[in-house]
Every structure is written in structure tokens, then in C-alpha cells.
Amino acid sequence: MMRSAPLFLSVRAGMTVIVQHLPEAGQKWNKERWWMADVIHVEGGACNPNLPAMFQVADVDSGVIRWVSAGLVTHIVPSV
């Protein structure tokens, strides 16, 4: 059985993605919570700079810019 490549390897600047919401400290984890963001910058990892490790994104609802771990990206939103 072949495994497919992790989704975050396909993410590029300019894409819109769905990010898994991380709860604040002391709050319960809810895997159904998410938010949408536009990818501004893709940062490589220390061990392999060619593989994405972090994304600088802008929340599409609030405009807040933040860094997120590549592993928190669950979907790429198709462009229309």
C-alpha cells in the first residue's frame, strides 16, 4: 500500500488553506474547530530548508497575521 505525501508539502504562498484550531491553554481540544487563512510565506525547516515547516498566514476573517505549524493545515481551498 502506497502512502500519499503529506498535504502541507503542496502548500505554496498565495493559496488559501484550512487550519486546525489549537485551543488556548487549559481549554478542551475540539478537532471540529478550524479557521481559513491565506498563505503569505512558506518557511523551511532547520533540518531540510526545502521542506515546509511553518506558514505565515493571514486569517481571512480577522486579517490577523500569524505563524502556524505546517502540520496544522488540513485542507487546501480550491481557487475559483
Secondary structure, 3 states (H helix, E strand, C coil): CCCCCCHHHHCCCCCEEEEECCCCCCCCCCCCCEEEEEEEEEEECCCCCCCEEEEEEEECCCCCEEEEEHHHEEEEECCC
